[in-house]
Amino acid sequence: MKNVKYILLFFLGLSVLISCKKEEKDPVLDMGLTKKAAITTPQDGAAFVLTKEKADSLLTTFQWTAAEYNLTNVETVKYVLQMDIADSNFKNVKNVATITTTNYAFTEGAMNKLAVEKKAPYDVPTNFAFRVLSYINNETTYSDAYSDVLTLAITPYEDVVVAKSIYLLGSATTIGWDNLLALEMTNLGAAKYAIVEHLTPGTDQFIKFISILGQWAPQWGTDATGTPESGILVYRPTESVPDPAAIPVGETEGNYYIEADTIGLTYQTILTSGQLFLVGAGSTVGWVNDAGIPFVQDPDTLTKFTLVTTLNATGGLKFLEVSGQWAPQWGSYDGTEAGGTLSYRPTESVPDPPEIIVPGTAGEFLITVDLRRMRYSFKAQ
């Protein structure tokens, strides 16, 4: 009986020991118990009109409550303030700052730079979404927690130092060979640049590209194989290198889409129709390409077009150059409800660019298209 008693006591002690060890097990992170950060300032829906004169002034300070995890002995919580175009589901999210504090200050210049990087149109409000990501470590996304989204209406200003670009000039252009007035081309990314310019033909009419206003080097021309439609770009890095040949132009006067690839060292020029027609589910004519609503061409610039028309609250838009044809056409990869940068589809062999986003509310709008800058905007009437 004593042996049985001792055996029972042994197993009882062993079970107590095991249960004690279980109780001493480290707690586990439970994301279901996490209290996410919450942005407290600025106020959701606030609007900011930025000005270059106040570029160095404080615009606003983002503040948020600390995220709380169910563990006490954890690494310092880190925060990432993120932004993107509103209603884009943070598809092209921008990580503005990664910090361990719960606040981040913006100057007007810093906010303007972010808005311009997102290709928001100048001088019109664009809705941007902001959120705070909190996490404990970056080895896994398990500890990631996102705050609710804050939406702000940001109106950026045009700053001459937006992004590195190149410039078009030449006897065939509207500004001639004046290298101080050379026309800035739109940066398409991947060292490609484009512009729509009105060119005049002639035996002595040519174009070139430069990279610094007021200087003739660096510059790009072509060689003996260059044609008015396409060719090789020849680079002149410094004044000590001889000038390359100028690029010839077509025999027809009109608006030309001109694109330069400064890495691939090629160029192309395409004569446009000089017309624009609005189509799309967001318009009153739908996707009927021979019923497009015509824009009015500005007789002074020849590269600006306007149209006052009724738009639907939903549905996309496209700008066609020829009634009844799907190419050439203009769409946009970065469009917002206020406007954006245009993307060109010259022929049926080139994939369609995305549809242009409508303003989001039904009503009458002024649509302004500046093909030289390759931008468009909406303004409620």
N, C-alpha and C positions, 0 to 999 in steps of 0.2 A: 504494500500500500504506500509505503514511503517513496518507493521508486516511482510509482505512478504519480504521486503528488509532485515530486521533483520534476518529472517530465512535463507535467501540466504547467508548472511554474516557469519552466524553461521556454515553452512555446508562447506563454502569455507575455513574458518579457521580450521575446523576439518580436511578437506582433506589435507591442508598444514601441519598440525601437524602430521598426519599419514605418509605423504610422508617424512617428516623430520626424523621420527622415523625409516622408512625403510632405509634411507640413512645412519643412524647411526649404522646399523646392522654390526656385526663383519665380517670381510672378511673370506672367506673359503679357506682352503688349496686345491689348484688345482695341482695335480701331473703332469698334462699335461704341466704346466709351470715350472716344476722343471728342473734345470740344474744339471745333475749328475756329480759326481766327475770323474776326468780323471787322470790316472796314468801318470806321466811325466818322472820319473826315477824309476828303470833302463829302458833301451831301450828294446822294445819288440824283442824277439828272441835272447837276449844276452845269452851267455854260461858261466857257472862258474864251474871250476874244484876245488873241495874242498880238503884241505890237513889237516891232523891232527896237523901238526906242527904250523899251523896258526889258530887253533881252537878259540883262544881268539881275533883274529884280525878282524877288520871291513871288512865285505864282500861287502855290498852295503846298501844304504839307500833308501827305497821306499818313494817316494814323489808323492803327488797328489793334484790337484786343489780342492778347497772347493766346496761342493755341495751347490746349491742355491735354496731355496724354495721361493714361491711367498708371504710369510708372513714375517713380520719384527719382531713382538713380539712372538718369539717361543723359545722353550727350546734349549739349546746348542746342535748343531748337533753332533751326535756320528758316529764314523766310525769303521768298522770291516774289517780288512785285512784278506782275505780268500784265501785258496789254496786247490788244489787237483791235481790228475793226469790229464794231458791234455787230452782233448776229452772225459772226463768222465761225462761232464755236471754237475760237482760239486755234483755228487751223494753221495760221502762220504766226504763232505766238512770239512775242518779243519779251525776253527776260530783261527787265529794266535794271534791276538791282538784286543782288543776293546778300543779305545782311542778317545779323542776329538781333537787331533792335526792332521795335515795332513802329517805326516811323521812317518816312523818306520824303525829303523836300525837293521840289521842282522849281527851277527858275523858268521864266517865260521862254528863254532861249532853248533850254533843255527840252521843254515840252514841245516847242516848235520843231526842233530837230527830229524828235520821234514821230511827230505827225507827218512831217515831210518825207521821212524815210518810208512811211506807210503810204506815200503818194496821195495824201489827202489834198484836194484842190485848195488853192490859195483863196483867202478872203471869203470863204463860205464854211458854215459849220459842218463838221463830220462827227458822227457818234463813235466814240471809242469805248471799249469794254476793258475794265481793270479787275484783277483779282489777286489774292495773296495765296501762294502755295507755301505750306509749312511742312517740314520733314525733320527727322532725327538724323538720319545718315543717308548718303547717296548710293550706297551699295545695293539698295533695293528700293522699289517704289511703294513698299508695303506701308510705310509711315506717312505717305503723302496725304495731305488734307487740304482741300481748297475752300477758300472763303466764298460767300455769295458774290455775284458779279455786280460791280459798280459801273454805271454808264455816265460818261461825261461828253458834252458837246464842245469840241475844240475847233476854233477857227484860226488856222495858221496864217502867217504872213509869208510873203515871198522873200527869200534870202538868196542873194547872189551866190553864196557859198553853200550850195545844196549837195552837189555831188560832182565829181570830176567829169568833165565833158570835153567834147571837141566842137569846133565851130566850122560852119560852111561860109565860103565867100567865093567871089569870082565874077568875071565880066557878065556872065549869063544870069546872075542873081539880081535881086532888087537893090543890093547895097554895094555892088561892084567889088573892087579889090581893096576896099578900106578895111584893113585888119583890126581896126578899133571897133568897127560896127559889125564884125562877122557874127553870123547867126548861130546861137547855141542850139545844139542838137539834143534830142532826148536820149538819155542813157537807157538802153534796153537791157542792160546786164550782159555779162560774158564779153565785155569789151566791144559790144555792138552799139551803134548810135544811129538815130534816124531823124529825119525832118521832112516836112512837105514845104517846098518852096516853088514860087512862080519863076520859071526859067524862060529866057528869050533866046531863040536859036540864032545862028549866024556862024560864018567861017572863023570869026575871031572871038567866039563866045565859049568860055570854059569855066570850070569850077575846081576848087581845091579844098582841103581841110587843114585847119591849124589847131593847136592845142592851147595856145596862150594868146589872149587878145593883145594886139599891138606888136606881136612878134611874128617873124616869118619862119622861125624854127622853134620847136618841131613842127613839121607839116607833112601832109600826104598828097601825092599826086599819082600818076600812073606811068606806064611805059608805052612803047609803040604798039602794043597789042590791045590797049584799052579802047573800048567802044563807048558810045553814048548809053548803052544798056547795062554793061557790066565790064569788069576787068580786074586787074591786079593793082593793089595799092603799093606804091613805092614810098618808103619812109625816109624823110630827111631829118635826122636827129638834131643837127647843129648847123650854124651858119657856114661852117667850114666844108660842108658837104654840098655838092651841086644840087640845084633845084631839079626835082623830078618833073616830067612833062605834066601839063595841066590836063584835066579830064574833059573830054569833049561832051557836048550835050546834043539832045535829039533835034530833029528838024521841025518839030511842032511846038509852038508856044503853049504853055499851060502849067498847071500845078504838077510837080513831080515828087513822088515819094523817093527819097534818097537815103540809102542805108550804107554805112561803112563799118567793116569788121576790122578793128585795129590789131587783132591777134591773128586771124586768118588771112589778113592783108588782102581783102577783096572789097569790092563795092558793087552796088546795083542801083539803077535809077529806073523808075516806072512812071509813065505818064498816067495821071489820074484823069477822071472824067470832068473834074471841076464842078461836080454836082453831088448832092447828098439827099437821100430819101430815108425817112423813118419808117420802120416796120417793127412788128413784134407783138406778143400777147399783151404787153403793157401799154400798147397804143390803141387807137380806135380802129385801126385797119387790120390788126392781127398779123399773122405770118403770110400775107399775100404779097409776094415780092413785086407784082406789077401794079400794086395799089398804094405804094409808099407815099408818105406825105413829104413834099419837097421842102427843103431848107432854102433860106434866102442867103445868097452869097454877098459878103461885104465887098462893094466895088472898090474900096480903097486898098484893102490888104489882099483880096482875092483868096486868102487862105482861111478866112473866118466865115462861119455860117451860123445863122440863128433860126429858131422856129418857136412860135408860141402855139401850143397844142394841149389837148386834154390827155392826161395819162391815167391809167388804172392804178389801183393800190398794189397790185401784184402783176407778175409777168415780166419777161425780159424784153430788151430792145436790141436792135442792130441798126447801123447806118449803112445803107447801100449806095454805091456810086452810080449804078445803072439800073433803071427801073426794069423789073422782070428778070434780073440776074442775081445770083447769090454771091458772085465774086465779080469785082472787088467789093469787100465789105470791111466794116470797122466794128470791133467788139472791145472788151476790156478784161484784163486779168486781175486788176486791183480795184475795180469799181466799187463805189459806196453809194449810199442814197443821195449824196451831194454831188458826186462826180468822180473823175478818175483819169487815168492815162489810157489812151487809145492803143489798140493793137490791130495791125493791118493784115488782111488776107487778100493778097493780090490776085490769086487765081484759084480755080477749083482744086488744084493739086496740093494746096496748102491747107492744113487742118483749120477748122473753124475756131476762132477765138471765143472765149466765154461770152454769154449774153451780158449786155449792159443792165445794171440793176436800176429799177425805177425808184423814185423818191420814197415810196412806201405809203403815201396817202393819195387818194384820188383827187384830181383837180386840174386846173390849168397851170402849165409851167412854161417858162422860157428855157429852152435848151440852147446853150452856146457851145459851139465846137470851134476850137482853135487848132487847125491841122498843123500849123507851123510848130506849135508847142506840143501837138499830139495830146491835147487834153480836152475834156468836156465838162460841163457843169449844168445843174438844174437850179432854177430859181422860181419859187411859187409866185403866181401872179394874183 
